[in-house]
């Protein structure tokens, strides 16, 4: 066999053919599954009108073929689908609309979630087709600049509707607040104020999101008043945030009964920045000993030890942490199961970790008008993967004002401290009273 003949049998061509065949097989399977699901929807729909008859005594609502075939862009590429239709002999306007394949659906939800990520990470609308073709294959169609513009308009509408939702029946026990900065056009820095809360059932939810001027008192106050105007009737029990003075100044004006907890992650970074690099690992371990202590007493001992160690040579570092002692140790008055959640603003930080790494790429890709709806869509998508907090059964105690010492209910603490002789004395006293 000659060298020219060998070229005709290159392995990549065989591999590509195999991949195309597999992709087509998967798409055929998807078409069958979709068809079966829609068929089940139709049968359930027809069952609702089984007893309805027309003037001639015939079944009033019957099958009547299919709507024209159309394609839906999915993670497998374009899948051709057909939705059945029905005939209403009573002419009363009865129509069948599939919930799985609603009218005008052009792409699956998984693909739709990719689009804000691509846009926020700096991919221009003109490059969407090429980017999605690399992800979904050459079958990805209908994603022109005009399509993306319409989609962005839809995000703005969804964000607007979400901002007007009612919070009348909601109660948030804990709230995290933070300002996320993005680079946008004209070298501006846009601050997005984000607030996430824990409901009385233990689930984390996005409460509010809006564009603000840096993290000013007025911007935070406006956001919190908007949340209150949406019907939120109860102040949260605890607010967790970084050192942004604007938030802490606005908090008592809107939620006067809410206690404060400063974020240990932010505070640790602020303190370490005021120390020489060679001392930072040792200082970080000393700070770790404070907020990981079992009791508030032990935390204060470690706190004082840190101050004595660094105050003489590095007063700025010790002043940075000493002025916030009370609000840094507030978490000890709440259930121990909740400590890992309320010691920092990690729920917000983890959600935006990837976004923060990409903010430089957004320059020129977004504007003030588009950044907030995009961030809303990102958080909305991330919210689906948020987990329920640990020890959610104790949230009721927090709401009712049950007191905790070092993370333990005071009643339970007293029981644990009671000696056998004390228990016997108490039992004997109860018997005498009886």
BELVENRA-V293877 format. One record per pair of residues at least 12 apart in sequence whose ideal C-beta (glycine too) atoms are under 8 Angstrom apart, sorted by sequence separation. I is the first residue (numbers start at 1). GAP is how many residues later the second one is. D is the distance in whole Angstrom. If there is no record, write none. Layout:
[[I:GAP:D] [I:GAP:D]]
//
This chain:
[[49:12:4] [69:12:7] [70:12:8] [84:12:7] [179:12:5] [180:12:5] [194:12:8] [195:12:5] [210:12:7] [239:12:6] [248:12:7] [271:12:7] [272:12:6] [290:12:4] [306:12:7] [331:12:5] [397:12:7] [69:13:5] [115:13:7] [118:13:6] [179:13:7] [195:13:4] [210:13:5] [289:13:4] [290:13:5] [68:14:8] [118:14:8] [129:14:5] [179:14:6] [180:14:6] [194:14:8] [195:14:7] [307:14:8] [46:15:6] [67:15:7] [83:15:5] [128:15:5] [129:15:7] [178:15:8] [179:15:7] [193:15:7] [194:15:5] [208:15:5] [306:15:7] [307:15:6] [46:16:8] [66:16:4] [67:16:5] [128:16:8] [177:16:7] [178:16:6] [193:16:7] [208:16:8] [210:16:7] [239:16:7] [268:16:7] [271:16:7] [286:16:7] [290:16:7] [46:17:7] [66:17:7] [67:17:8] [128:17:8] [177:17:7] [192:17:6] [193:17:5] [66:18:5] [67:18:5] [83:18:5] [114:18:7] [177:18:5] [192:18:7] [193:18:8] [208:18:7] [303:18:8] [65:19:7] [66:19:6] [126:19:6] [176:19:7] [192:19:6] [193:19:4] [208:19:5] [236:19:6] [239:19:5] [241:19:8] [243:19:7] [268:19:5] [286:19:7] [287:19:7] [65:20:6] [81:20:6] [125:20:4] [128:20:6] [175:20:6] [176:20:5] [191:20:7] [192:20:7] [207:20:6] [235:20:4] [238:20:7] [239:20:7] [241:20:8] [242:20:7] [267:20:8] [286:20:5] [355:20:8] [42:21:7] [63:21:6] [64:21:5] [111:21:8] [114:21:7] [175:21:7] [176:21:8] [190:21:6] [191:21:5] [235:21:7] [237:21:7] [238:21:5] [239:21:6] [240:21:5] [241:21:7] [242:21:5] [63:22:8] [64:22:6] [175:22:4] [191:22:7] [193:22:7] [235:22:5] [236:22:5] [237:22:7] [238:22:8] [239:22:7] [240:22:8] [241:22:6] [303:22:6] [63:23:6] [64:23:4] [125:23:4] [174:23:7] [175:23:8] [191:23:5] [235:23:5] [238:23:6] [240:23:6] [243:23:6] [264:23:8] [283:23:8] [286:23:7] [355:23:7] [62:24:7] [63:24:7] [125:24:7] [173:24:8] [174:24:4] [191:24:6] [220:24:8] [242:24:4] [243:24:7] [61:25:5] [62:25:5] [111:25:7] [172:25:3] [173:25:5] [242:25:8] [61:26:7] [172:26:6] [173:26:7] [193:26:6] [220:26:5] [224:26:6] [228:26:6] [303:26:8] [61:27:6] [62:27:7] [172:27:6] [173:27:6] [193:27:6] [219:27:7] [220:27:5] [224:27:8] [243:27:7] [264:27:5] [283:27:7] [351:27:8] [60:28:7] [61:28:7] [171:28:7] [172:28:8] [191:28:8] [195:28:7] [217:28:7] [218:28:8] [351:28:6] [60:29:5] [61:29:8] [72:29:7] [119:29:7] [170:29:7] [171:29:5] [195:29:8] [215:29:4] [217:29:4] [220:29:8] [221:29:4] [225:29:6] [300:29:7] [59:30:8] [60:30:5] [193:30:5] [216:30:5] [217:30:8] [220:30:4] [224:30:4] [299:30:6] [58:31:6] [215:31:5] [220:31:8] [224:31:7] [351:31:5] [175:32:7] [195:32:7] [214:32:7] [215:32:6] [217:32:4] [218:32:8] [221:32:6] [61:33:6] [72:33:6] [73:33:7] [74:33:7] [75:33:7] [115:33:7] [119:33:8] [172:33:8] [179:33:7] [217:33:5] [221:33:6] [296:33:6] [299:33:7] [60:34:8] [72:34:7] [73:34:4] [74:34:4] [283:34:8] [287:34:8] [54:35:4] [72:35:6] [73:35:7] [75:35:5] [107:35:8] [172:35:6] [179:35:7] [275:35:7] [279:35:8] [54:36:6] [72:36:6] [74:36:7] [75:36:7] [106:36:6] [107:36:8] [115:36:6] [179:36:4] [296:36:4] [74:37:7] [291:37:7] [295:37:7] [52:38:7] [73:38:5] [290:38:8] [291:38:8] [112:39:8] [116:39:7] [197:39:7] [275:39:6] [347:39:7] [46:40:7] [167:40:8] [274:40:6] [291:40:8] [45:41:7] [106:41:8] [42:42:5] [274:42:5] [275:42:5] [38:43:8] [177:43:7] [274:43:4] [30:44:7] [42:44:8] [34:45:7] [38:45:6] [39:45:7] [49:45:7] [30:46:6] [35:46:8] [38:46:7] [271:46:5] [274:46:6] [34:47:6] [35:47:8] [163:47:8] [31:48:6] [341:48:5] [27:49:5] [30:49:5] [31:49:7] [271:49:5] [341:49:7] [26:50:5] [27:50:6] [31:50:7] [270:50:6] [271:50:5] [340:50:7] [45:51:5] [338:51:7] [27:52:5] [291:52:6] [338:52:7] [23:53:7] [267:53:8] [337:53:5] [338:53:6] [23:54:7] [42:54:6] [267:54:6] [337:54:2] [41:55:8] [336:55:8] [42:56:8] [335:56:5] [338:56:7] [41:57:5] [267:57:7] [337:57:6] [41:58:7] [41:59:6] [77:59:5] [335:59:4] [38:60:5] [76:60:8] [77:60:4] [167:60:7] [172:60:7] [338:60:8] [75:61:7] [77:61:8] [78:61:4] [170:61:8] [175:61:5] [267:61:6] [38:62:6] [74:62:8] [77:62:4] [78:62:7] [168:62:8] [169:62:8] [170:62:6] [171:62:8] [172:62:8] [174:62:6] [177:62:6] [262:62:5] [335:62:7] [37:63:5] [38:63:6] [73:63:7] [77:63:7] [78:63:6] [163:63:7] [167:63:4] [168:63:3] [171:63:5] [173:63:6] [174:63:7] [175:63:8] [176:63:8] [177:63:7] [178:63:6] [335:63:7] [166:64:6] [167:64:5] [168:64:8] [172:64:5] [173:64:5] [174:64:5] [175:64:5] [176:64:5] [177:64:4] [178:64:6] [264:64:7] [334:64:6] [165:65:7] [166:65:5] [167:65:4] [168:65:7] [173:65:7] [174:65:8] [175:65:7] [176:65:7] [179:65:6] [262:65:5] [34:66:7] [73:66:8] [164:66:7] [174:66:7] [178:66:8] [261:66:6] [262:66:5] [34:67:7] [73:67:6] [260:67:5] [261:67:8] [73:68:7] [339:68:6] [73:69:7] [261:69:5] [335:69:6] [71:70:7] [73:70:8] [177:70:5] [260:70:6] [261:70:6] [333:70:8] [334:70:6] [336:70:7] [337:70:8] [259:71:6] [333:71:6] [336:71:3] [332:72:8] [333:72:7] [335:72:6] [336:72:7] [332:73:8] [334:73:7] [259:74:8] [332:74:6] [332:75:6] [266:78:8] [264:79:5] [265:79:4] [266:79:7] [263:80:8] [264:80:5] [265:80:7] [243:81:8] [261:81:6] [263:81:5] [265:81:7] [261:82:7] [263:82:5] [175:83:8] [265:84:7] [238:92:7] [238:93:8] [238:96:7] [237:97:8] [240:102:6] [240:103:8] [242:103:6] [238:104:6] [240:104:7] [241:104:6] [240:105:6] [296:109:8] [297:109:8] [296:110:6] [295:111:4] [294:112:7] [23:114:7] [198:143:7] [204:143:6] [196:151:5] [196:152:6] [194:154:6] [196:155:8] [211:157:7] [194:158:8] [211:160:7] [211:161:5] [237:161:5] [210:162:7] [237:162:7] [209:163:7] [174:164:7] [209:166:6] [174:167:7] [178:167:5] [209:167:6] [174:168:6] [177:168:7] [180:168:8] [176:169:5] [178:170:4] [206:170:8] [209:170:7] [176:171:5] [177:171:8] [178:171:7] [176:172:5] [180:172:5] [182:173:8] [206:173:5] [206:174:7] [180:175:7] [180:176:7] [183:176:5] [187:176:7] [182:177:5] [183:177:6] [206:177:6] [181:178:7] [184:178:7] [185:178:7] [190:178:6] [205:178:7] [183:179:6] [184:179:7] [185:179:6] [192:179:7] [204:179:7] [182:180:6] [183:180:5] [188:180:8] [192:180:6] [185:181:7] [190:181:5] [194:181:8] [184:182:5] [185:182:5] [204:182:4] [184:183:6] [192:183:5] [203:183:7] [204:183:8] [182:184:7] [184:184:6] [204:184:8] [194:185:7] [203:185:6] [204:185:7] [202:186:5] [184:187:6] [201:187:8] [202:187:5] [182:189:6] [202:190:3] [198:191:6] [201:191:7] [182:193:8] [202:193:6] [201:194:7] [180:195:7] [200:195:5] [200:196:7] [198:197:7] [200:199:6] [156:213:8] [159:213:7] [156:214:8] [159:214:4] [162:214:7] [158:215:7] [156:217:5] [159:217:5] [152:218:6] [155:218:4] [158:218:8] [159:218:8] [162:218:8] [155:219:7] [158:219:8] [152:221:7] [155:221:7] [152:222:8] [155:222:5] [173:222:5] [173:225:6] [173:226:6] [171:228:7] [120:235:7] [122:236:7] [121:237:5] [120:238:7] [122:239:3] [121:240:5] [122:240:6] [121:241:7] [122:241:8] [124:241:6] [120:242:6] [122:242:8] [123:242:7] [122:243:5] [120:245:7] [119:246:7] [120:246:7] [119:247:7] [120:254:5] [119:255:6] [120:255:8] [116:258:5] [120:258:7] [116:261:4] [117:261:7] [116:262:6] [113:264:8] [116:265:8] [113:268:5]]
//
